[in-house]
Amino acid sequence: MNRILSLTALSLALVGAGFTVSAEAASRRVVHPNAAGGETATAVTAHQGAKGSTASARGVVTDGQGNATAASGRVVKGVNGGTAARAGKTTVAADGSVQHASGMSAQSAKGTVQSSGTATRDAAGNVTQSRSSTATSAATGNSVKTSSAYSKDTGLTHSASCFDASGASMACPTRP
C-alpha cells in the first residue's frame, strides 16, 4: 500500500514541479503477484499539451483472501496558472465492508477550493458519509465552509457558514 501512495505522491510532485514530457505523453503500467497471495497493479501517466499538463497514478493491491485496496491521485496544471489535485483511497474487505477517503484542492486567479471526505459501509450494509469543503474568493477574500454527513440513524445533514476576509462570520449571499 505504501508503494501505491508513493506512486501517487510521485506523480503529483512531477506535475507540481513542472514535469515535462518530450513526447507529450508517457505512461507505465505494471501488474505482478505479491507476497500476500494477490496481485499488485500500478499505473502512472503524464501528459503535456498546449492547454496544460497532467499526471496521475493509481494502484490496486489484492491479497488473495478477498481484500483489496485501491488508491489514485491526479494533478492538473493549466497554462494560465490554475492547478488542481485529487487523491483517494478505497479499501474493500472480504466481509463486504468498504472504507473510502478522498480529498481535492484547486486554485486559480479566481480563488481556491478544498474538500475532503470519508464514506464507510460495514459488513451489514450500514453506510455513513461525511464531507467538508471550503471555497475562498480571491477577489474578496470571503469564504464559505460547508459540511455534510449521512448515517441511517440521522439521515442527511448539511450546513454552510460564510466568513469575510478577516475571518468574521457573515451572512451567506443569496442566489439571484
Kinemage of the C-alpha trace (Angstrom):
@kinemage 1
@onewidth
@group {chain A} dominant
@subgroup {mainchain}
@vectorlist {calphas} color= white
{ca met a 1} P 0.000 0.000 0.000
{ca asn a 2} L 2.838 2.391 0.778
{ca arg a 3} L 4.080 1.825 -2.756
{ca ile a 4} L 0.749 2.945 -4.192
{ca leu a 5} L 0.731 6.075 -2.084
{ca ser a 6} L 4.354 6.719 -3.046
{ca leu a 7} L 3.483 6.454 -6.748
{ca thr a 8} L 0.579 8.844 -6.236
{ca ala a 9} L 2.833 11.298 -4.419
{ca leu a 10} L 5.468 10.961 -7.150
{ca ser a 11} L 3.052 11.790 -9.954
{ca leu a 12} L 1.663 14.726 -8.012
{ca ala a 13} L 5.171 16.033 -7.375
{ca leu a 14} L 6.137 15.683 -11.038
{ca val a 15} L 3.370 17.956 -12.257
{ca gly a 16} L 3.816 20.343 -9.348
{ca ala a 17} L 7.477 20.704 -10.261
{ca gly a 18} L 6.678 21.498 -13.894
{ca phe a 19} L 7.260 17.957 -15.196
{ca thr a 20} L 7.599 17.952 -18.948
{ca val a 21} L 7.306 15.011 -21.278
{ca ser a 22} L 9.195 15.350 -24.533
{ca ala a 23} L 6.834 13.049 -26.418
{ca glu a 24} L 3.872 14.930 -24.873
{ca ala a 25} L 2.607 11.765 -23.164
{ca ala a 26} L 4.064 8.939 -21.136
{ca ser a 27} L 2.627 6.031 -19.189
{ca arg a 28} L 3.754 2.959 -17.320
{ca arg a 29} L 1.613 0.040 -16.138
{ca val a 30} L 2.842 -2.892 -14.079
{ca val a 31} L 0.981 -5.928 -12.712
{ca his a 32} L 2.705 -8.605 -10.641
{ca pro a 33} L 1.957 -11.207 -7.948
{ca asn a 34} L 2.605 -10.064 -4.367
{ca ala a 35} L 3.676 -11.802 -1.149
{ca ala a 36} L 0.117 -11.700 0.239
{ca gly a 37} L -1.095 -14.133 -2.440
{ca gly a 38} L -2.757 -11.491 -4.551
{ca glu a 39} L -1.689 -9.041 -7.215
{ca thr a 40} L -0.344 -5.530 -7.243
{ca ala a 41} L -1.170 -3.324 -10.217
{ca thr a 42} L 0.158 0.191 -10.696
{ca ala a 43} L -0.116 2.787 -13.426
{ca val a 44} L 1.481 6.194 -13.794
{ca thr a 45} L 0.659 8.562 -16.647
{ca ala a 46} L 1.701 12.058 -17.622
{ca his a 47} L 0.652 14.345 -20.445
{ca gln a 48} L 1.666 17.817 -21.513
{ca gly a 49} L -0.025 19.798 -24.228
{ca ala a 50} L -0.972 23.259 -25.386
{ca lys a 51} L -3.666 23.554 -22.707
{ca gly a 52} L -1.575 22.412 -19.734
{ca ser a 53} L -0.214 19.282 -18.122
{ca thr a 54} L -1.482 16.408 -16.024
{ca ala a 55} L -0.037 13.460 -14.168
{ca ser a 56} L -1.800 10.627 -12.421
{ca ala a 57} L -1.014 7.486 -10.514
{ca arg a 58} L -3.235 4.643 -9.433
{ca gly a 59} L -2.767 1.254 -7.937
{ca val a 60} L -4.658 -1.774 -6.681
{ca val a 61} L -3.433 -4.365 -4.192
{ca thr a 62} L -5.281 -7.640 -3.523
{ca asp a 63} L -4.314 -10.287 -1.002
{ca gly a 64} L -5.866 -13.482 -2.359
{ca gln a 65} L -8.320 -13.573 0.582
{ca gly a 66} L -10.906 -11.252 -0.955
{ca asn a 67} L -9.483 -7.974 0.355
{ca ala a 68} L -8.447 -5.149 -1.968
{ca thr a 69} L -7.177 -1.600 -1.686
{ca ala a 70} L -7.166 0.948 -4.487
{ca ala a 71} L -5.568 4.394 -4.395
{ca ser a 72} L -5.337 7.093 -7.024
{ca gly a 73} L -4.254 10.667 -7.484
{ca arg a 74} L -4.183 13.249 -10.252
{ca val a 75} L -2.732 16.713 -10.659
{ca val a 76} L -3.669 19.150 -13.419
{ca lys a 77} L -1.877 22.397 -14.238
{ca gly a 78} L -3.404 24.853 -16.686
{ca val a 79} L -1.493 27.248 -18.922
{ca asn a 80} L -2.928 30.231 -17.029
{ca gly a 81} L -1.530 29.039 -13.690
{ca gly a 82} L -4.546 27.228 -12.278
{ca thr a 83} L -3.842 23.925 -10.542
{ca ala a 84} L -5.965 21.103 -9.161
{ca ala a 85} L -5.123 17.910 -7.310
{ca arg a 86} L -7.183 14.968 -6.116
{ca ala a 87} L -6.299 11.812 -4.186
{ca gly a 88} L -8.400 8.959 -2.877
{ca lys a 89} L -8.134 5.536 -1.290
{ca thr a 90} L -10.741 2.770 -1.079
{ca thr a 91} L -10.427 -0.484 0.834
{ca val a 92} L -12.855 -3.379 0.336
{ca ala a 93} L -12.726 -6.234 2.832
{ca ala a 94} L -13.722 -9.845 2.219
{ca asp a 95} L -16.726 -9.364 4.547
{ca gly a 96} L -18.167 -6.710 2.201
{ca ser a 97} L -17.207 -3.700 4.285
{ca val a 98} L -15.798 -0.671 2.478
{ca gln a 99} L -13.799 2.354 3.614
{ca his a 100} L -13.168 5.339 1.362
{ca ala a 101} L -11.357 8.638 1.888
{ca ser a 102} L -10.653 11.332 -0.677
{ca gly a 103} L -9.700 14.949 -0.968
{ca met a 104} L -9.172 17.626 -3.570
{ca ser a 105} L -7.720 21.086 -3.837
{ca ala a 106} L -7.806 23.639 -6.643
{ca gln a 107} L -6.622 27.199 -7.076
{ca ser a 108} L -6.722 29.811 -9.790
{ca ala a 109} L -6.772 33.573 -10.118
{ca lys a 110} L -10.434 33.449 -9.029
{ca gly a 111} L -9.822 31.690 -5.714
{ca thr a 112} L -9.324 28.361 -4.007
{ca val a 113} L -11.414 25.349 -3.065
{ca gln a 114} L -10.579 22.394 -0.829
{ca ser a 115} L -12.709 19.391 0.001
{ca ser a 116} L -12.197 16.146 1.876
{ca gly a 117} L -14.440 13.356 2.992
{ca thr a 118} L -14.938 9.777 4.029
{ca ala a 119} L -17.522 7.079 3.467
{ca thr a 120} L -17.842 3.669 5.058
{ca arg a 121} L -20.092 0.654 4.705
{ca asp a 122} L -19.957 -2.007 7.368
{ca ala a 123} L -20.432 -5.733 6.750
{ca ala a 124} L -24.172 -5.369 7.476
{ca gly a 125} L -24.551 -2.715 4.759
{ca asn a 126} L -24.877 0.346 7.007
{ca val a 127} L -23.467 3.446 5.320
{ca thr a 128} L -22.011 6.589 6.864
{ca gln a 129} L -20.574 9.535 4.965
{ca ser a 130} L -19.095 12.946 5.712
{ca arg a 131} L -17.553 15.709 3.623
{ca ser a 132} L -16.209 19.181 4.386
{ca ser a 133} L -15.424 21.853 1.797
{ca thr a 134} L -14.109 25.407 1.821
{ca ala a 135} L -14.145 27.857 -1.089
{ca thr a 136} L -12.456 31.270 -0.919
{ca ser a 137} L -12.793 34.145 -3.385
{ca ala a 138} L -9.513 35.711 -4.490
{ca ala a 139} L -11.339 38.977 -5.266
{ca thr a 140} L -12.938 39.498 -1.841
{ca gly a 141} L -11.241 37.028 0.487
{ca asn a 142} L -14.699 35.891 1.584
{ca ser a 143} L -15.181 32.179 2.067
{ca val a 144} L -17.880 29.570 2.518
{ca lys a 145} L -17.423 26.404 4.559
{ca thr a 146} L -19.830 23.533 4.065
{ca ser a 147} L -20.200 20.141 5.637
{ca ser a 148} L -22.495 17.218 5.030
{ca ala a 149} L -22.986 13.921 6.782
{ca tyr a 150} L -25.158 10.853 6.362
{ca ser a 151} L -25.999 7.886 8.522
{ca lys a 152} L -29.053 5.653 8.709
{ca asp a 153} L -29.804 6.996 12.199
{ca thr a 154} L -29.667 10.739 11.421
{ca gly a 155} L -30.249 10.822 7.663
{ca leu a 156} L -28.596 13.549 5.618
{ca thr a 157} L -27.451 16.738 7.339
{ca his a 158} L -25.892 19.750 5.686
{ca ser a 159} L -24.582 23.088 6.923
{ca ala a 160} L -22.932 26.144 5.399
{ca ser a 161} L -21.215 29.117 7.052
{ca cys a 162} L -19.758 32.214 5.412
{ca phe a 163} L -16.845 34.370 6.560
{ca asp a 164} L -15.411 37.682 5.437
{ca ala a 165} L -11.739 38.208 4.621
{ca ser a 166} L -10.871 38.834 8.302
{ca gly a 167} L -12.500 35.555 9.349
{ca ala a 168} L -15.577 37.140 10.923
{ca ser a 169} L -18.864 35.354 10.409
{ca met a 170} L -21.183 36.906 7.846
{ca ala a 171} L -24.499 36.148 6.198
{ca cys a 172} L -24.132 33.867 3.200
{ca pro a 173} L -25.122 35.583 -0.066
{ca thr a 174} L -28.407 34.526 -1.614
{ca arg a 175} L -28.588 33.251 -5.148
{ca pro a 176} L -30.049 35.656 -7.717
